[in-house]
Amino acid sequence: MPNYQGVWSLSAQYQNSTGWPTPPVNYGSGVAHLGGGFDTTTYSNQIITKSFETSGTTSDFGDLTLARQSLGALASSTRGVWGGGTTGSSSNVMDYVTLASAGNATDFGDLNTAAYNKGGLSNDTRGLFWGGPNTNSNYIDYITIASAGNASDFGDITMQYASGNPGFGSTTRGILPIGRSSNGFDSVIEYVTYATTGNSVDFGDMTVARNKGANGSSSTRGLMAMGEASAGDSDVIDYITIASTGNATDFGDMTPARDNYPAAASNSTALMACGGQYPNVANTNIVLIATIGNAADWGDLTTAVRGWAGCSGSHGGIA
C-alpha cells in the first residue's frame, strides 16, 4: 500500500508488479505498401497499405498498371516501384506510385529482361531489380527512382536462373540473398555497392537454403525470413550485419512457415511479412529488427494472397 503521502515503497511496487499493464511494443512509424499477387483464382493489381504502428486491417491504396504475381518491389522515401512478374508469361513492366498520395500506379519503364521471381532493393536514390528463373536472369538492372525510364545494366550475380529473394541494405550497400539457382536451393548471399555498377560479391550464406521468402532491414542489420526449402516451407529468420561479411545467424521464427513471396516491407525498426503460401494464408507477422526473437502476430489480411511484393518509404536503405 502507498504511505500517507501516496508514495509506494519499493517492496510494495514489486509485490504488485504482476498487475501492471504491459506497455505495447513500438514497431516504429510508417506504412507498408503491398502490391500484386495471386489469391488462388485471380491475379491481382491491387496495392494496399498496412501500418507498422497498429495491427489493424489494411487500406486500399490503388492499382498497379498490370495484374501479376512473383514481382519485385523497392522504394525511396517518396516513391514505390514494382517490376517484373507473371500472369503465365513473364513481364518486364515497371510501375510506380507516390507513397504519400493514394492512387493508381503509373508506368515507369521496362526492365532489360522480362522475368518473374524478381528481387528488389534500393537506397533513397537508386533501385535494383535482379533474378528470375530464365535465361539471363543473372542480370542486375538499375533505375534512378526519381526519374521514370527504362532500366540500365548494373552487373551480374554469380548464378544463372537465380530466383530473387527480396533484397535489402544500408544507404551504401545492397544485399542479394540468392535462394535458388540452376543448382537447386542455395544459401548464397551476395552484395553490391549502390554507387558503383559491377557484379555482386560473395557475402556469406544463410543458415537454411531457401527462396521466395520475406526480407528487410534497418540501416545496420538485415533479416531473411521464411521461404521454400528442400525440406519444406521454412519458418526460420536469419540475420546479418550489413556492413560486414560472413554467414547469417539464427534470429528466431515466423508463424506459420510459408513460401511463395509473402509481401515483405521494413522500416528502420521492424520487418513485416504479409500473406504467402501455406497454402495461401492471410496472416501477418512483425518482428523487431534489433531484438533477437520470434515474430509477433500483426493481424490478418482480408484476402489470403501469395506472390506479391512490398516496400516502404522508411527502410534501412533510406534511414
C-alpha positions in Angstrom: 0.0 0.0 0.0 1.2 3.6 -0.5 2.1 5.7 2.5 0.1 8.6 3.7 1.8 10.8 1.1 0.6 8.4 -1.7 4.1 7.0 -2.4 4.6 3.3 -3.0 7.6 1.6 -1.3 9.9 -0.5 -3.5 8.7 -3.7 -1.8 5.1 -2.8 -2.4 5.8 -2.0 -6.1 7.5 -5.4 -6.5 4.6 -7.2 -4.8 2.1 -5.6 -7.1 4.1 -5.5 -10.4 2.3 -8.5 -11.9 -0.9 -6.4 -12.1 0.7 -3.7 -14.1 -0.2 -3.4 -17.8 2.5 -4.5 -20.3 3.5 -1.5 -22.4 2.9 -2.0 -26.2 5.9 -2.8 -28.3 7.0 0.1 -30.5 7.4 -1.2 -34.1 8.1 2.3 -35.5 6.2 4.5 -37.8 5.1 4.5 -41.5 3.2 2.0 -43.7 4.0 -0.9 -45.9 2.8 -0.7 -49.5 1.9 -4.2 -50.8 1.1 -4.8 -54.5 0.2 -7.5 -56.9 -0.2 -11.2 -56.1 -2.5 -14.2 -56.6 -5.4 -15.3 -54.4 -5.7 -19.0 -55.7 -8.1 -17.9 -58.6 -7.1 -14.4 -59.7 -4.0 -12.3 -60.4 -4.2 -9.1 -58.6 -3.3 -5.5 -59.5 -4.3 -4.1 -56.1 -2.0 -2.0 -53.9 -2.9 -2.0 -50.2 -1.2 -0.4 -47.2 -0.7 -1.8 -43.7 0.6 0.2 -40.7 3.7 -0.5 -38.7 2.2 1.3 -35.8 -1.1 -0.6 -35.4 -2.1 -4.1 -36.3 -5.5 -3.2 -37.7 -6.8 -4.0 -41.1 -5.3 -3.0 -44.4 -6.4 0.0 -46.5 -6.8 0.3 -50.3 -4.2 2.5 -52.0 -4.8 2.0 -55.7 -4.0 -0.4 -58.6 -0.8 -1.4 -60.5 -0.9 -0.9 -64.2 -0.7 -4.7 -64.7 -2.1 -7.6 -62.5 0.7 -10.1 -61.9 2.4 -12.2 -59.2 6.0 -13.0 -58.3 7.2 -9.4 -58.9 9.8 -7.3 -57.1 9.4 -4.0 -55.3 11.6 -1.2 -54.0 11.2 2.3 -52.7 12.8 5.6 -52.0 11.4 7.9 -49.2 8.9 9.3 -51.7 8.2 6.8 -54.5 7.5 3.0 -54.6 8.3 0.9 -57.7 7.2 -2.6 -58.7 8.9 -4.6 -61.5 8.6 -7.9 -63.4 6.2 -10.7 -62.5 4.0 -13.1 -64.4 0.4 -13.9 -65.4 1.6 -17.1 -67.1 4.1 -15.2 -69.3 6.9 -13.1 -67.9 6.6 -9.3 -67.7 9.3 -6.5 -68.0 6.8 -3.8 -66.8 7.8 -1.4 -64.0 5.2 0.9 -62.5 5.4 3.4 -59.6 3.3 5.4 -57.1 3.9 8.4 -54.9 3.8 6.9 -51.5 2.2 9.8 -49.8 -0.8 10.0 -52.2 -3.2 7.1 -52.7 -4.0 6.5 -56.3 -3.2 4.2 -59.2 0.3 3.4 -60.4 1.9 5.0 -63.4 4.2 3.3 -66.0 7.8 3.8 -65.1 9.6 2.0 -68.0 10.8 -1.5 -68.8 13.3 -3.9 -67.3 16.0 -5.2 -69.6 14.7 -8.8 -69.3 11.1 -10.0 -68.8 11.2 -12.3 -65.7 9.3 -13.3 -62.6 10.5 -14.2 -59.1 12.2 -10.8 -59.1 14.0 -9.3 -56.1 14.1 -5.6 -55.5 16.3 -3.4 -53.2 17.2 0.3 -53.1 18.6 3.2 -51.2 17.0 6.6 -51.5 18.4 7.3 -55.0 19.0 4.1 -56.9 16.9 0.9 -57.2 17.9 -2.6 -58.3 15.8 -5.4 -59.7 17.5 -8.8 -60.1 16.9 -12.5 -60.6 14.3 -14.7 -62.2 14.2 -18.4 -63.4 15.0 -17.8 -67.0 18.0 -17.2 -69.3 20.0 -14.1 -68.5 18.3 -14.0 -65.1 21.7 -13.2 -63.5 21.3 -9.6 -64.7 21.0 -6.8 -62.2 19.0 -3.9 -63.6 19.1 -0.4 -62.0 17.0 2.7 -62.1 17.1 6.2 -60.7 13.9 6.1 -58.6 13.1 9.8 -59.1 13.3 9.6 -62.9 11.0 7.3 -64.9 12.6 5.4 -67.7 13.9 2.0 -68.8 16.3 0.1 -66.6 20.1 0.1 -67.3 22.5 -2.8 -66.7 24.2 -2.7 -63.3 26.2 -6.0 -63.5 25.6 -9.7 -62.8 25.0 -12.1 -59.9 27.2 -15.2 -59.9 24.5 -17.7 -60.9 22.0 -18.2 -63.7 18.4 -19.0 -63.1 18.6 -17.3 -59.7 15.2 -16.7 -58.0 15.4 -13.3 -56.5 14.5 -13.3 -52.8 13.6 -9.7 -51.7 16.8 -7.7 -51.2 17.6 -5.0 -48.6 20.6 -2.9 -47.5 22.0 0.2 -45.9 22.4 3.5 -47.6 25.5 2.4 -49.4 25.4 -1.4 -49.7 22.7 -3.7 -51.1 22.3 -7.3 -50.1 21.0 -10.0 -52.5 20.0 -13.3 -50.9 20.0 -15.7 -53.9 18.0 -18.6 -52.6 17.7 -20.8 -55.6 19.6 -21.3 -58.9 20.1 -24.0 -61.6 22.0 -25.9 -58.8 18.7 -26.2 -56.8 18.2 -24.5 -53.4 21.0 -22.2 -52.5 22.0 -20.4 -49.3 24.2 -17.8 -51.1 24.2 -14.1 -50.0 25.9 -11.6 -52.3 26.2 -7.8 -52.1 26.8 -4.7 -54.2 27.7 -1.1 -53.6 24.8 1.1 -54.9 27.0 3.9 -56.2 29.2 1.8 -58.4 28.0 -0.6 -61.1 29.5 -4.0 -61.3 29.0 -7.7 -60.4 27.8 -8.7 -57.0 30.3 -10.1 -54.5 30.0 -13.0 -52.1 28.9 -12.0 -48.6 28.3 -15.4 -46.9 25.5 -18.0 -46.5 22.0 -18.2 -44.9 21.5 -20.9 -42.3 18.9 -22.6 -44.5 19.0 -22.7 -48.3 15.6 -21.2 -49.3 13.9 -18.8 -51.7 10.7 -16.8 -52.1 10.9 -15.5 -48.5 10.4 -12.2 -46.7 13.4 -10.0 -46.1 14.1 -6.5 -44.9 16.5 -4.4 -42.8 17.4 -1.4 -40.7 20.4 0.6 -41.8 22.7 -1.9 -39.9 21.0 -5.3 -39.6 19.2 -7.4 -42.3 16.7 -10.1 -41.7 15.9 -13.0 -44.0 12.7 -14.9 -43.1 10.7 -18.0 -44.2 10.7 -19.3 -47.8 10.7 -22.5 -49.8 13.4 -25.0 -48.8 14.2 -28.6 -49.8 12.7 -29.9 -46.6 9.5 -27.9 -47.0 8.4 -24.4 -46.1 10.7 -22.7 -43.6 9.8 -20.5 -40.6 13.4 -19.5 -39.9 14.5 -15.9 -39.5 18.3 -15.3 -40.1 20.2 -12.0 -39.5 23.4 -10.4 -40.8 25.3 -7.2 -40.0 25.1 -5.4 -43.4 28.5 -3.5 -43.1 30.5 -6.7 -42.6 30.6 -10.1 -44.5 30.0 -13.6 -43.1 27.4 -16.2 -42.6 24.0 -15.5 -41.2 23.0 -16.3 -37.7 19.6 -17.7 -36.5 17.4 -14.9 -35.2 14.0 -16.6 -34.4 10.9 -17.9 -36.2 7.9 -16.6 -38.1 4.5 -18.3 -37.8 3.4 -20.2 -39.8 6.2 -21.5 -42.0 5.5 -20.4 -45.6 6.9 -19.6 -49.0 5.9 -18.1 -52.4 6.6 -14.4 -51.6 4.9 -13.1 -48.6 4.9 -9.4 -49.2 7.7 -8.0 -47.0 8.4 -4.4 -46.0 10.6 -2.9 -43.3 11.1 0.4 -41.6 14.1 1.3 -39.6 12.6 -0.7 -36.6 10.7 -3.7 -37.8 10.2 -6.2 -40.6 6.6 -7.0 -41.6 5.7 -10.2 -43.6 2.1 -10.5 -45.1 0.4 -13.5 -46.6 2.3 -16.2 -48.5 1.5 -19.8 -49.3 0.9 -22.5 -46.7 -1.2 -23.0 -48.8 -2.4 -19.4 -49.1 -2.5 -17.6 -45.7 -3.9 -14.2 -44.7 -1.6 -14.0 -41.6 0.8 -11.1 -41.0 3.9 -11.2 -38.7 6.1 -8.4 -37.5 9.4 -8.6 -35.7 11.8 -6.0 -34.2 15.0 -6.0 -36.2 17.3 -5.1 -33.3 15.9 -7.7 -30.9 16.6 -11.4 -31.4 13.4 -13.5 -31.0 10.3 -14.8 -32.6 7.9 -12.7 -34.6 4.5 -11.4 -33.3 1.1 -11.6 -34.9 0.2 -8.4 -36.7 -3.4 -9.1 -37.7 -4.9 -10.7 -40.8 -5.4 -9.6 -44.4 -8.9 -9.5 -45.8 -7.8 -11.9 -48.5 -5.1 -14.6 -48.5 -2.5 -13.6 -51.0 0.8 -15.1 -52.3 3.3 -14.0 -54.8 3.2 -10.3 -54.1 5.8 -7.7 -53.2 6.0 -4.9 -50.6 8.0 -1.8 -49.9 8.1 1.2 -47.6 9.4 4.7 -47.6 11.4 4.3 -44.4 13.6 1.1 -44.8 17.2 0.7 -43.9 18.5 1.9 -47.3 16.9 5.3 -46.5 17.4 5.8 -42.8 
